[in-house]
Amino acid sequence: MSKQERAERTRRALIKSAAAVFEEYGYAQARLALISTGAGVSTGALHFHFENKAAVAAAVETEASRALGSAYRAVRRPARGGRAASPPLQALTDAAHALAHLLRRDTVTRAGFRLSCDTTRTGEVDLRREWQYFVQQMLAEAAGEGSLAAGVNRRDMAAAVVAATIGFEVLGRGNQEWLSRSSVTGFWQLLLPRLATPEELERLDPAGTEAVIAPQQSLADVRPVAKSPAVTSSPPLSPPAGPPHGTPRATAAGPARYPVPRNASTRGAPHASTVHGGR
């Protein structure tokens, strides 16, 4: 291994360790000694890569932004086989699933969001604003294609989507069932019939497009993840790899139902056993 490769590996280990420390202690209480120890290096090695704690935090935010940007771009790529890219509302749905997936699996992404809203520091990266911009962009494209339902106010709808999905991020810190596949699917089953035209709704899947829900691994998600079983009466420990066979789609004709784990911790979690996506 070359000197440059060793240096890059050390830097990545420091970012991963810093994310874990920032997530647990917050920026103000985080200590460089904890970060260097977690990475298995000396504080001198840490200072070789980063001038101070602010520089380490900025690196964590930048890495989280990179992972999220990769996920947002993935939902807009043309499908394999020359087929057209997903319509904007499906891309928005897929991106929300990909965001929740990263928040469940990736310490760097979770720490990045926490740092972005930490009032004890001023950072250059704002992950929530980046998500807001993506939501606004997808809604604008949907409006341009004529796929938004009559009477939908784009500004109000963007505010609702951002508030709800960022709410999942905050609540997910205490109970990750808020970030589960079924929770995000239930949200879109509720919203899509009010957001899309009846014609557009027929081709949208609130459970997301499987190929883009699990984006490229980031620094803190380097181990292979085994497929989880489909949602059953017992809650999975991680999001299902795909929607259960026969997962209903939200339609204008009536409500759709998606099972929510019944035995999950109720601390901060929904109490209903089903999520209604109809009227």
N, C-alpha and C positions, 0 to 999 in steps of 0.2 A: 504494500500500500504506500503510495506516495505521500509526501509531506502535506501536499494540498488536499488530498483525499482525507487524511487524518484530521486536518483542520476543519474541513467541512462536516465530517462526522461529529466532531466535538461541538461545533456550533449548533448542529441539529439537536444533539443531546441536551444542550443548554436550553434551547427554546422549548423543547418538550418538558424538561424539568421545571422551567420557569412557569409554563402554563399550569402545571399541577399546583405549584406554590401559589400563584396568583388566584387560581380558582378556590383554593382552600382558605387562604388568609386575606385575600384582597391586596390591592397595590400598597396601601399604606403600611400594612403589617408584614409584608413579604420581606425576606432578608436574603441578601446575595449569598450568604453562607449556606442557606438551605438549598438555594438553586444549584450552586456548584456541587454540593454534596449529592444531591439527587442525580446530577449528571455524571458523578464519579470522577470529577476533576477538582483541581485546586481553585481557590479564588483568584489566583494569579492567572490561571488559564482563562477564567471567565473574563477578566479585565483585558486580556489580549483580544477578545472578540467584541466586548461591549464596554463602553466607557463607564456606564453607571446603570442604575436600576431603570431609569427612564428609557435608555437605549434597549434594554432587554424587553421591556414591555412593548416598545414600538415594534420590535422584531416579532413578538407573539401576535400582535394585531395584524401586521403585514402578512404573516403566514396564514392567519385565519381568513383574511381578505382574499388571499390567493386561492385558498380552497373553496371559498364561497363563489368567487368569480368563475372558477372552473365548473362548479355545479350549475351556475346560471347559464353559462355558455353551452353546457351539454344539453340542456333542455331545448335549445333553439337549433341544434344541429339537424340537418336533414337526416331522415331515417335511412337505414341501410337498404340497398337495392334501388336507390334512385328515387325513392318516394319523397314527397314534400315534407318539410319540417312540420312539427306539431303546430296546430293553431295556437294563437296567443293565450287563450284561456286554458288550454290544456298545458301549455308551457308554464303558466303561472301556478296551476295545480301541482305539476311535477316539481317545480322549484320549491314549493312549500314543503313537499314530502322530502326532497333532498336536503333542505335546511334542517328539518327535524331529525333526519337520519344522521347528519353531521353532529348535531347537538347531542344526540344520544351516544355516538361512538367516539367523538373526537374531543379530547381535552383542550387542544389548542383553540378550536372553534368556540367552545364554551368560555374559556378564559378570555378570548378576544372580545366576545360580547360583554363580559363583565367589565373588562378594562374600558371598553367604549363608553360605558355609562358611569364610570367611576368619577365622582366629583372631586376626588383628591388630586387629580392630575389632569393635564390637558394633552390630548393626543391628536395626531394628524389624521388618523383613520377613524371613521364612524361607520361601523358595520350596520347599524340600524338604518342610517340614512342610505347606505348602498342598497339595502333590501327595499326601502321605500321607493328609491328611484327605479328599481327593476319592476316593482308592482305597477308603478305609474306608467312605465314604458309598455308593459304588456296590455294594460287597459286601453292605452292610446291606440295600440295596434289593433286591438279587438274592435274598438269603435270605428277605426278606419275601414275594417272589413265588414262592418255592419252586423257583428255578432253579439253586440250587447243588447239586452232587452230594452224595450221602450221605457223611457223615464229614468234610466239609470244615470245617476250623477257620478261622473268619473272621480271627481275629487272626494266626494263622500265615500264612494266604494273603496277607493285606495286607502282612505283613513281607516275604514272598517277592517280591511284585510290586514293592514300593517299592525293595527292595534291588537287584533286577535292573535296573529301569528307570533308577534313579539310577546304577547301575554303567555302563549305556550312556552316560550323560551324562559320567561321569568318563573312561571309555575313549575316548569320542568326541573328547576334546580332542586326543588324539594321532593318532587314525585315525577319520575320519568315517564309514567303512564300518560302524562299530558303530551309527550312527544311521540307516543306510539303511533303505529300505522293506522290503527282503528280510530284514534282520536282525530288525527288530521283528515282522514277520510270522512268521518262524521261531520267535520266542519264544512268540507266542500259539498257534501250531500245537502247540507242545509243551505249553503250560499248559492251554488251554481244555478238552481232553478229560478232564483231571483236575479241572477246576473246575466245569463245567456238567453238568447232567443230560443224558442222551442226547437227550431231546426238545428241550431248549433248544439243544444243540450244533448241531442241524440248521439253525437259523436264524441262527447266528453266523458272521461272516466274519473270520478272523484277519488278512486283508489290509486291513481297515478299510473304512469308508464314505467313498467318494471325496469327497463334498460337504463333509465336515467335517475332512478330514485337513489341508488347507492353510488354517489360520485367517486371520483378518484380518491384514493386514500391520501390522507395528509400525514404530517409528522407523527401525530399521536395515535394513528390507526394503522399500525404496521403489521399486526398479526392477522392471519387469515380468520375470517369470521364464518363460522359454520351456519348453514341454513337453519332457521328457526322453524318450528312447526306452524301450521296455519292456526289462526285464532280459534281457540276452543273455549270451553267454559272456564278453564284455568288460564291465568294471564301468562303470556310468554315473558321470558327474561329479556328478550330483545325483539325489535320489530320483525314481523314476519317477512320472509324474503319475497313474498308476493301475496296478493289478495287471495283469500280462499276461493276455491272453485265456486262459481256461481255468484260472486260478489255483485250485488245489485248496483245498477247505475241510477243516479238521480234522474228522474224524468218529470215532465210537466204533468203527466197523467196521474201521479199519486206519490205518496211518500215511499222513500227507500229506507231500509233498515240495515245497520251494520253492527254486529255484536261488539260490545265493549267488555273487556275482562271484568268478571264479577268479583274476583277475590283480591283485586289490587288494593293497595293501601288507600284509604279514603282521605288521607291528609292532603287537602288541596285538590282532590280529584273529583270529577263529576260523579254524582250518585246514581244517575239513570243507568239501567242495564242495557238500553239501546239508545242510539243517536238517531233522531228523526231528521230526514232530509226533505220531507215534503212540506205541505202547508201546516 
